[in-house]
């Protein structure tokens, strides 16, 4: 059986920038740069804490986007779907009504990342509640909820590239 290639998290970025990141990895300098820029990890560790965190952001920016029935960390997410988070809606008929349950799953690797990375992925999944496609309106909504969204997405992609090249987790859970 042939194994799938890991995702190229930096696809679409300018070649000189990607080369610079590869050089930092080769020179063993990238980990220190990321730790310096993002020195601490967040304290959202449980599914309940994640639900509360997501609900707070949703209520602040997307009050009319419907209810979330479930939010959880998913340890299989990245392996199975090459995804860091998912937003799904399950619909079913209940009497004469159509009931929809909305669910957000966040890859469990975000349990031990800086708060900025967790916020970026949560903002991304919340934006899907209003905008299904990754289009201009989607990214505009992400930027509304997190003004530094573009930089955070890039830095997260850099971190994921570092991990895919054999790098260790850079942050330990807050104790």
C-alpha positions in Angstrom: 0.0 0.0 0.0 1.3 3.4 -1.0 1.4 6.1 1.7 0.1 9.5 0.9 2.6 12.4 0.8 2.2 14.8 3.8 0.5 18.0 2.9 2.6 20.8 1.5 1.5 23.5 4.0 3.5 26.2 2.1 2.1 25.5 -1.4 1.1 28.8 -3.0 3.6 30.9 -1.1 6.5 32.5 -3.1 9.4 30.2 -3.7 12.0 32.5 -2.0 9.9 32.6 1.1 9.6 28.8 1.2 13.3 28.4 0.6 14.0 30.7 3.5 11.8 28.6 5.8 13.6 25.4 4.6 17.0 27.0 5.3 15.9 27.9 8.9 14.8 24.3 9.4 18.1 23.0 8.0 20.1 25.4 10.2 18.0 24.4 13.2 16.9 28.0 13.9 13.2 27.8 13.1 12.1 26.3 16.5 13.8 29.1 18.4 12.2 31.8 16.2 8.7 30.3 16.7 9.2 29.9 20.4 10.4 33.5 20.7 7.4 34.9 18.7 4.9 32.6 20.5 6.4 31.9 23.9 3.4 30.3 25.8 0.7 27.8 25.2 -3.0 28.3 26.0 -4.9 26.5 28.8 -7.8 25.1 26.8 -7.3 21.4 27.4 -10.7 19.8 27.6 -13.6 19.5 25.1 -15.7 21.5 27.6 -13.2 24.3 27.8 -12.9 24.3 24.0 -16.7 24.4 23.6 -16.8 27.4 26.0 -13.9 29.1 24.1 -15.5 28.6 20.7 -19.0 29.7 21.9 -17.5 32.9 23.3 -16.0 33.8 19.9 -19.1 32.7 18.1 -21.3 34.9 20.3 -19.1 37.8 19.9 -18.9 37.7 16.1 -21.6 35.3 14.7 -24.6 35.5 17.0 -27.0 34.8 14.1 -25.1 31.8 12.7 -27.2 29.1 14.5 -26.3 27.0 17.5 -23.4 24.7 17.9 -24.3 21.3 19.3 -20.8 20.0 19.7 -17.2 21.2 19.8 -14.3 18.8 20.5 -10.6 18.0 20.1 -10.2 15.1 17.6 -7.0 13.1 17.8 -7.7 11.4 14.4 -8.5 14.5 12.4 -5.1 15.3 10.8 -4.3 11.7 10.1 -7.6 10.9 8.4 -8.4 14.0 6.5 -5.3 16.1 6.3 -7.4 18.7 8.1 -6.7 20.7 11.2 -10.4 21.4 11.9 -13.7 20.6 10.5 -17.2 22.2 10.6 -20.1 19.9 9.8 -23.8 20.1 9.8 -25.9 17.0 10.3 -29.6 17.3 9.3 -32.4 15.0 10.2 -36.2 15.1 10.0 -38.0 15.4 13.4 -41.7 15.4 12.9 -42.5 18.1 10.4 -39.3 20.0 11.2 -35.8 19.7 9.8 -33.3 19.8 12.6 -29.6 20.6 12.0 -26.8 20.0 14.4 -23.6 21.9 13.8 -20.3 20.5 15.0 -16.7 21.8 15.1 -13.8 19.4 15.5 -10.3 20.8 16.2 -7.2 18.6 15.7 -5.8 17.6 19.1 -2.4 18.9 18.2 -3.9 22.3 19.0 -4.0 21.4 22.7 -0.3 22.3 22.9 0.1 25.3 20.7 0.1 29.1 21.4 -3.3 30.7 22.0 -2.9 32.6 18.7 -2.8 29.3 16.7 -5.9 27.9 18.5 -7.8 31.1 17.9 -6.8 31.1 14.2 -8.1 27.6 13.6 -11.3 28.3 15.6 -11.9 31.5 13.6 -11.4 29.5 10.4 -14.0 26.9 11.4 -16.4 29.5 12.7 -16.2 31.4 9.4 -17.4 28.2 7.7 -20.7 28.6 9.5 -21.4 31.6 7.3 -19.2 31.1 4.3 -18.7 27.6 3.0 -16.0 28.3 0.3 -12.5 29.6 0.8 -13.2 32.8 -1.1 -12.8 36.5 -0.6 -15.8 36.8 1.7 -14.6 33.9 3.8 -11.2 35.4 4.4 -12.8 38.8 5.0 -14.9 37.3 7.8 -11.8 35.6 9.2 -10.0 38.9 9.2 -13.0 40.5 10.9 -12.8 38.0 13.8 -9.0 37.9 13.9 -7.2 40.9 12.3 -3.9 39.1 12.2 -5.4 36.0 10.6 -3.2 36.0 7.5 0.1 36.1 9.5 -1.2 33.5 12.0 -2.2 31.2 9.2 1.3 31.5 7.7 3.1 31.0 11.0 0.9 27.9 11.7 1.8 26.6 8.3 5.5 27.1 9.0 5.1 25.3 12.3 3.3 22.4 10.6 6.1 22.2 8.0 8.6 22.1 10.8 6.7 19.2 12.4 6.5 17.3 9.0 10.3 17.5 8.7 10.8 15.7 12.0 10.7 18.6 14.4 9.3 18.0 17.9 6.5 19.8 19.6 7.7 23.3 20.5 5.4 24.0 23.4 4.5 22.0 26.5 1.0 22.1 28.1 0.6 24.8 30.7 0.7 23.3 34.2 
